[in-house]
Amino acid sequence: MNGAGRSLGTNDDRQRWREDLHRFLRTLQKPGKSLAQLGDDEGLVASGLIDSLALVQIVVYLEDTYGIDFGARGFDPDSLASTARILDLISESRS
């Protein structure tokens, strides 16, 4: 799970964030799609797990849960492309 460029936050923190994120993503996933079968680096929209409108819900979740201010930092859809990238974003916001 912790690859190159993913050193911020402890392993325990990152695992907790991953579990919380997965719980949230399960509320958004399309019927017939399984988050359990998706690797952390696989695209959430590209895999068909969620649609592009769900990205707005992910932004709201990240703002509410982790205090990430997308108004100040800007919105880069690539930072929400996969579970791994979202975890990197959370990690960066905690440092």
DOKOL-390415 format. One line per 4 residues: number of its first residue (from 0); their letters; for each residue x, y, z of C-alpha. Coordinates in nm, 4 decimals. Example, Ala and Ser with C-alpha at 12.3 -4.5 7.8 and 13.67 -1.06 7.14 Angstrom:
# residues 2
0) AS) 1.2300:-0.4500:0.7800 | 1.3670:-0.1060:0.7140
***
This chain:
# residues 95
0) MNGA) 0.0000:0.0000:0.0000 | 0.2785:0.2508:0.0782 | 0.4714:0.2923:-0.2437 | 0.7186:0.5552:-0.3520
4) GRSL) 0.5942:0.9041:-0.2787 | 0.3550:0.7799:-0.0119 | 0.5553:0.8280:0.3042 | 0.3434:1.0902:0.4809
8) GTND) 0.1347:0.9674:0.7731 | 0.2021:0.6498:0.9643 | 0.1080:0.3100:0.8289 | -0.1642:0.2931:1.0959
12) DRQR) -0.3005:0.6325:0.9899 | -0.3002:0.5364:0.6252 | -0.4743:0.2050:0.6986 | -0.7424:0.3808:0.9028
16) WRED) -0.7940:0.6392:0.6282 | -0.8164:0.3584:0.3719 | -1.0817:0.1743:0.5752 | -1.2834:0.4937:0.6234
20) LHRF) -1.2522:0.5807:0.2538 | -1.3591:0.2310:0.1482 | -1.6631:0.2523:0.3759 | -1.7578:0.5791:0.2084
24) LRTL) -1.6889:0.4561:-0.1464 | -1.9153:0.1561:-0.0899 | -2.2035:0.4034:-0.0530 | -2.1232:0.5423:-0.3988
28) QKPG) -2.0306:0.2310:-0.5959 | -2.2498:0.1267:-0.8842 | -2.4575:-0.1902:-0.8504 | -2.2695:-0.4952:-0.9712
32) KSLA) -1.9286:-0.3371:-0.9060 | -1.7063:-0.4397:-0.6169 | -1.4557:-0.2192:-0.4411 | -1.2950:-0.5324:-0.2948
36) QLGD) -1.1807:-0.6377:-0.6436 | -1.0245:-0.2998:-0.7201 | -0.6590:-0.2332:-0.6428 | -0.5607:0.0910:-0.4714
40) DEGL) -0.3931:0.2201:-0.7895 | -0.6808:0.1366:-1.0247 | -0.8992:0.4196:-1.1503 | -1.2293:0.4567:-0.9667
44) VASG) -1.4178:0.6092:-1.2616 | -1.2210:0.4213:-1.5293 | -1.3078:0.0894:-1.3633 | -1.6771:0.1756:-1.3617
48) LIDS) -1.6956:0.1570:-0.9815 | -1.8256:0.5132:-0.9606 | -1.9375:0.7740:-1.2119 | -1.7848:1.1169:-1.2555
52) LALV) -2.0656:1.2797:-1.0541 | -1.9530:1.0785:-0.7504 | -1.6292:1.2814:-0.7568 | -1.8277:1.5769:-0.6215
56) QIVV) -1.9444:1.3613:-0.3312 | -1.5849:1.2525:-0.2680 | -1.4758:1.6189:-0.2586 | -1.7473:1.6969:-0.0020
60) YLED) -1.6468:1.3902:0.2023 | -1.2804:1.4965:0.2036 | -1.3675:1.8550:0.2971 | -1.6016:1.7472:0.5788
64) TYGI) -1.3940:1.4577:0.7120 | -1.0370:1.5817:0.6693 | -1.0764:1.9573:0.6349 | -0.9242:1.9638:0.2870
68) DFGA) -1.0007:2.3039:0.1327 | -1.0409:2.2495:-0.2400 | -1.1298:2.6179:-0.2813 | -0.7817:2.7106:-0.1624
72) RGFD) -0.5886:2.4226:-0.3163 | -0.7847:2.3927:-0.6395 | -0.9492:2.0844:-0.7812 | -0.7401:1.8336:-0.9730
76) PDSL) -0.9491:1.5330:-1.0833 | -0.6301:1.3259:-1.1092 | -0.5862:1.3534:-0.7316 | -0.9163:1.1640:-0.6951
80) ASTA) -0.8526:0.9070:-0.9674 | -0.7740:0.6145:-0.7363 | -0.7847:0.5131:-0.3727 | -0.4058:0.5521:-0.3533
84) RILD) -0.4170:0.9090:-0.4863 | -0.6968:1.0047:-0.2471 | -0.4939:0.8607:0.0419 | -0.1937:1.0646:-0.0738
88) LISE) -0.4118:1.3756:-0.0739 | -0.5345:1.3016:0.2805 | -0.1784:1.2386:0.3929 | -0.0549:1.5660:0.2434
92) SRS) -0.3361:1.7555:0.4149 | -0.2401:1.6096:0.7547 | 0.1234:1.7174:0.7404
***
